[in-house]
Amino acid sequence: MWTNDLIIVKAKITMKTTEEGGRQSGFKSGYRPNHLFELPDNFKNSRTYIGDIQFDDQDLIEPGETKIVTVRFLKLPEIEKYILVGQKWFINEAARTLGVGEILET
């Protein structure tokens, strides 16, 4: 779904375990990590996008879990080319990849 300010998608996210380099604790609905659709060779050259992760039926997601969620991206012309069913992206805190997402519905 697209509004004047947001692109809203249903997605499957899979978070890395702590042992894989993910977070040590889970996060709650409304979390706003960095979203990267391409991983550059040098993280300083990366383009991140703003978006929050909303849970429909749970309070939080723990490391190692996979959940179906709603992601609300700030609508920018640069992100529109990535908003396709099946598109995968990286969920990061700074340069650390915490998990991956895959768009299920737009």
N, C-alpha and C positions, 0 to 999 in steps of 0.2 A: 504494500500500500504506500502511496506517495501523498504527502500533504505539502503545503507551501514550504514548510521548514524541515520536514523529516521524511526519511525513507524507512519504512517499517517492514521488517521481514521476519518470518519464522525460520529458525535455524536449529541445527543440531550442533551443540558444542561438546567437545571432549577436552577435559582438563588433564594436564600431565600430573603424574604422581610427584610427591616431594622428591623421591629418589631419582626421577627423570629430570629434575630441575624446576619443577613447578612450585607453587606456593606451599607453605607449611600449614596454612589454614584455608578454609573455604571463603567464599564471598557471598554477600546478600544481593537480592534484587536491587537494581539501580546502579550497580558497579559500572564504572566507566574506564575500562582499560584502553590501551592503544590498539587500534585495529590496523593490520598491515595486509594488503592484498598481494604484495610482492616483497620478497626478502632480498635486499640488495647485498652486494659483497661487503660493503661498508655501511654499518648501521647509521652513520651520520648522514648518509645520502637517502635515507628511507623517507617515505611519505606515509604518515599515519593519519587515521581518520577518527573523528569523534563519534562515539556511539555508546549507549548504555544497554546493559543486558537486563531484561525483565523476566522474572519467573512467573509462570501462570499458576503452578500448583505446588510449589515448594518454597521454603524460606531461604535456602542457600544451596550452593553446589560445593562439594568437597573435592580436593585433589583426587584425580583418578576417575571421577565420575563423568558420565555422558548424560546430557539432558536436552530436551526440546525446549527452546526459549524464544522470546521475542527480542529482537535487537532493533533499537531505534537509532539510526545514523543521522547525523546532521546532514541535510541535503546540500551537497556541493557539486558543481559540474564535474569535477575530477573523479568523483566516486561513482557516478551513474553508470559508467561502462562496466563496472564490476558487479552490479546488482542483477545477477542472473541465477536462476535455479541451478544448483549443482556447483556454483562458485565456492571455492574454499578460501579461507583466510586465516591469518595468525592472530592470536590474542596475546598481547604483550604487556608487561610492565617495564617501561624503559626498553633496554635491549634484550631483556629476558623473555623468551617465548613461554607462555603459561599453558597454552592449549591451541586448539584449532576449531574453527567453525565451518559449517557448510550450510548454504542457503537452501531451504526446502520449499519456501513459498515467498512470492513477492506481492 
